[in-house]
């Protein structure tokens, strides 16, 4: 971070800010806009695309920007950027194609639309920051292949759990401890939550019921930890992860199978632990002299040690991800190779033939992390592809849904990318 802020200050002093554009103008996106426009010197949010122009206007106005230009063509957007005028549009593809934009921040959470935006941005050699763990967990490894071909960076974001975990992972590794578990922290896990049960919570925090349902029913944490798995090579110890309860994250030592920790590493989480908004890494160090030092520094006797960050503050740190990509070609979170973990689709209640799955954060199904090898062998439907699939036969509650159980909508890019990913990494 301290390298990034120095580099941004230099760009500010030179009058040459990093120029980013954002797709989406929801709750989190508006926070990102506020952060860039008011608090990040050396970066400009030159354009916002949203399906409703009023949403894009709101994002700028929330940051005290009242003057902006509505654009409908690439040339109009390029002209606005050249004149240092903020721009809004309902056509996200303009942002992907226009000159004068260094990076696209994708903040929709939509998989099919997000896939179109990301592929178009990469084709036009723009760095991409995904505030979209759902897309990343589904086809992130293949998107990384496309980014590499174009010589640009694709990355998940600092501030959200995957980014904070990976920053901590790199730190622990850098000081000579071997990371053996990358962990998240949750206060609630109930796979049967629905938009109805989460309505009041969503209203309180000004979010969509479907979004907070995905937090509560375990889908979101599965997506986030699949992203981390693909960035570290760590696997899930079992379907859905272990998720043990404890009162403080320091107690997590001893709650996970040591043979799995030392056999390649795990992604997992703890439930109900303090600090409630944190993430953690379990590191391993068998050096007896280093163990003496670590014990002296109140880290315990070893050989396992807990390192944690007590918070994640998503939109505050998201702009730093764009800066890292543009200025240093450094990804906060990116797959190291092919998929290690996927998020599979599980029936939230007894499903009947003819039911249409409503996807992430809905009434019909929830997502669970599973190791990719098993998911492929069992032909299981990725949660990222579940929306609008039609159920062909009755499926009991809590049953993992396979491709054989559903009809997939025709013509979707996300399905083509997923199949290409399987073939490219030889996962069959």
N, C-alpha and C positions, 0 to 999 in steps of 0.2 A: 504493500500500500504506500509506503513512504517513497518508493521509487516512482509510483504512479502519480502521486500528488506533485512531486517535483517536476515531472515531465509535463503534466497538465498546466502547471504554473508557467512553464517556459512557453508552451503553445499560446497561453493567454497573453503573455508579454509580447510575443511576436505577432499578435493579431491573427493567429492561424489556428482557431479552435478545431478540435475534433468534431466532425459534423455527423450527427446520428439522426435517424428517423425512427418512428415508433408505429407499430401496427397494433391497434387496440387502444381503447380509452376507458377501460373499466376502472374499478377501485384501485388495483395495484398500479395500473398504467398511469393513472392520474398522480399517484404518489411519485412515480419515476419522473414524470414531467415536472412536477414541483421541485424535485431534488436537482435536476439538471439546470432548470431555468433560473433558480434562485441561489443555488449553493455550490455548484460545480463550475469553478472558473476554468477556462480552457476547453470547454465543451459546449456545443449548441445543439438543441433539439430543433432541427430546421423544419420538420414536417411531422404531422400525425395523420394516419389513416384510420378511419373507423367507419363501420357500416352506416352509422348515422352521423351526419356532420355536427349535430348538436353535442354529441359526446366528445368529439375532437375539440370543439369550441370550449366546452366546459373544462377540459384538461388545461388548455392555455389560460383561460380566464382564472382558474384556481391559482395559477402562478402569476397573476396580475399582468398577463399579456392580453390586451384587448384589440390589438391590431394584427390581423392575419389575412391571408389571401386564400380564397377557394380555388383549387386547381382541378382541371379535368383532363389535362394532357401532360405528357412528359415535358414538352417544351415550356409549358407554363410553370411547372414545378422548378425546372432548371433556372428559369428566369427569376423566380421568386428567391431561390437560394443565392443566385448571383447578386441580387439586390439586397440581400440580408433581410428578406421578408419571411416571416413564419408562414407556413402553408398548411392547409387542411384539405383532405379529400376523402371520398368514400371508395376510392379505387386504390387498394393497397399495392397493386402491381406497379403503379407509377413510382412509388418509393424504391421498389426493387430495380427499376430500370434507369432512373435519373442519375446523371452525373452530379458530382458535388456532395454525395453522401458516402461516408466511410463505412458505416455499420447500420444494420437494421436490428432493432430490439423488438422481438415478437412476443406479445403479451396477451394473446387471445385465449390460450388454453384449449383452443379448438384443434383437433387433429387433422381433419381433412383440409380445412382452410389453411391451417398453419403449415401443412406440407406443401401446398401450392406456393405460399409466400416464401418459404425457406428455399425451395428448389429454384424459384425465379431469382431470388437474391443471390444465391450461390452462382447461378449461371452468369450473372452480371458482376461477378467478382466482388461482392460485398461481404464483409464479415457479418456473422449472424449471432446475436445473443438471444438464447431461448429462455424466456420466463414461462416455459411450457414443458413441464416435466412429462406430461402425458404423451406429447409427440416424441420427445427425446427417448422415453422408455420403450416406445413402440418401434421406431425406425432410426433412432439416433446413430447407431453404428454405420448404417448405410449413408446417412447424411454426412457423416464425417468423411467417408470415402469420396463423396462428391466435392466436399469442401477442399480436401487435399488435392484433388485433381485441378481445382481452380486456383489453388495457391492462397486460400483464405482460411480464416479461423471460424469454426462453429463451436459454441460453448454454451453450457448452462450457466446460470448466473450466481455471482457472489450474493451474499445476503440471505438467499433461500437456503434451506437445509443442505442440499447437495453441495453448493458452493462453499458453505462454511465448513462442512465435513471435509471437503477436499483440501481447503486451506490448512486445516488442522492436520490432516493426513500427511501433507507435504512437510509441515513443520516437524511432526513427530519423527518422520523418516530422516529429515535433515539433521536432527540432533543425535542420531545413532540408535534410536529405538525402532524395532521392527513392528509396524502396524499389523495387528492380527484381527482386529474387529473395527469396522466403521459403523458407528451407531447413531441413531436418532432417538428422540425422547417424545413420548406421547402421554397425554393426560386421559384420553378416552379411546376405546376401541370397541365398537359395537357394529358388526356387519349388517345389522338389520335397520339401521337408521335410514330415514327417507327425507325427501324435501319437506314433507309435512311435519315430521318431528323436529326438523332443524329450522323451521320457518322463523320462529321468534329470535333465535340466535343470529340468523342471517340479517334480520331487520335491525337488530341491535348494533351490528358491526358494518351495516351498509354493504353487505355482500349478497351474492346470489344463493338461494337455497341449495341448488345443485352443487355449487362449489363447496360449501361447508358440509354438505352431506358426504362428499368424497373424502373430506378430512376425517369425519367421524366413523365412516364404515370401513376404513382401512385401505381404500383404493389409493388415496393420495400418497400415503407413506410407502405403499408398495411401489408406486411409480417412482418416487424419489429415491428409494433404496435400489431399485433396478438401475437407475441412472448412475448411482454410486458404484454398484457392482460392475457395470460396464466400464467405469473409469478406473477401477482398481484391480479387477480380476477376481474379487472376492465373490463367494457364492452364498446362497441362502442355506442355512443349516437344515431347514425342513420347509415344506410348503407353508407360506405365510409367516415364516420366521418364528423365533421362540417368544419374544416379547415378554420377558419375565417382569414381575412387579418388584420394585424396591423403593425405599424412601429417599435415597440419594444416589446419584450416579456412581459415586465412589464404591458403592456396594455391588456394582455390576461384575466386579472380579469374582469369579467362582460361580457365576450364574449361567455360563455358557460352556459347552463341552470343550475341554482343552485340546482334545485330539483334533477337533475341527478348526479351532483357532490356529493350531500349529500345522495344520494340514492344508494350508492355502488361504486361510482367512475367511471371515464371515461378514455379511451385512446383517444388521439386526436392529432392535430397539429395546428400550426399557419403558415400562408403563408406570405412570404415577410418581416418577422420580423428580426430585429437585436437582438442579435448577430447571424449572418446567419448560422453558423455551430453548433449551440448549441442545447441543450435539456433543458426541464424544468419540474418542479413539482409544481402544485398548492397545497399548504397545508392549513389546516383549524385549527384555534385555537380560542376558545371562552372564554378562561380564561382572565378576565379583567386585571389582574396584568401582565400576560405574554404579553397581547396586548400592555400595556404601554411600556414594555421593547422592544418589536419588533418595535414599533413606534420610540422609542429612537434610535434604530439601523438602522433607515431609511428604514424599511421594509413596512411601511404603517400602516394604522389604523386598518386593519383587517375587519372581521375575516378571510379573504382569503389572502394568501401571495404567492408571486411567488419566487421560488428558481430556479436558472438556472446555468448550466455549459456552458460557451461560446464556447466550441469547442468539437470535437470528433476526436481523432487521432488514427485510427484503429490499424495499425500494431505495433505502439509503445507500446500499452498496451496489445495486445493479449498474449504475453508470460507471463504476470502477471496472466492471467486467468489460464494458465496451472500450474503455481506455486501455486496458491490458491487451485486448485483441488488436486494436489499431496501432498502438504505440510500441508494443513489445512482442506482438504475435504470440501471445501467451494465453492459452485457454484455461479458464478457471476449472471447468469440468468438461471433459470430452472422453469418449470411448477410447480405450487403448487398442482394441482389436474388434473381433466380432462380439455378438451378444453373449453375455454370461447369464443374465437373468431376464425373464420376461414377466409380464403381469397377465395372468390368465383370468378368464371370466367365470364367475360362480353365481349360481341362482340364488337370489335373495329370498325367494319364496317359491312355492310349487308353480312351475310354469306350464302353460298349456300350449298345445300345437296351435299355431296362428298368432301367438303373442309376438309383439315386436319389441325388441330390447331397446330400452331408452338410454343405455350407455352410462357414462361416468356420472356418479352423483344422483342416480335416478331411483326408481322404485323396483326395478326388475332384477338388478344384478350388482355385484361388487367385485372388486379386483383383489387378487392375491398374488404375491410374488412367488415365482417358481423358477428353478434352474432351467435354463434354455434347453439343455439336452433332453430333460424329461418332458418339457412342454411340447417340443417337436415330436418326440417319440409317441406321445399320447394324442397328437394332432389337436391340441387345445387352442381354443379361440382366444387371441389376445384381447384384453379389455379395450385397448385402443382401437380395435376394429369392431367392437360389439354394437355400437349404435346403429339402429335401424335394421339389424339382422332379424329375420323372421324365423321363429322357432318352428321346426318341422315335426316335433314330437313332444310328448309330455316329459318334463325334466323335474325331478324332485329338488326340493330346497337343499341348498349347500352342495349341490353337485357341480363339479367342474364341467363347463360346456365345451364341446368339441366342434370343429368345423363340420362334422357329420350331422350335428344337431340343428344346423341353421342354414338358411339361404342368405348369402351375402349380397348386398346391393351391388348393382352393376356399375362399372365405369368409375370407381373411386381410385384416386391416385394413391391413397394410403395403403390400399390392398396390394396394388402393383409394387409399391416400394417394399412392403413387408415380404412379399414373395421373392423379390429380387435380393433382398437381404439374406433370406434363407439360402438361396442358391449361391450367392456370392461367397458366403462364408462356409459353404458346404456343410450345412447343419442337418441335412436329411439323413 
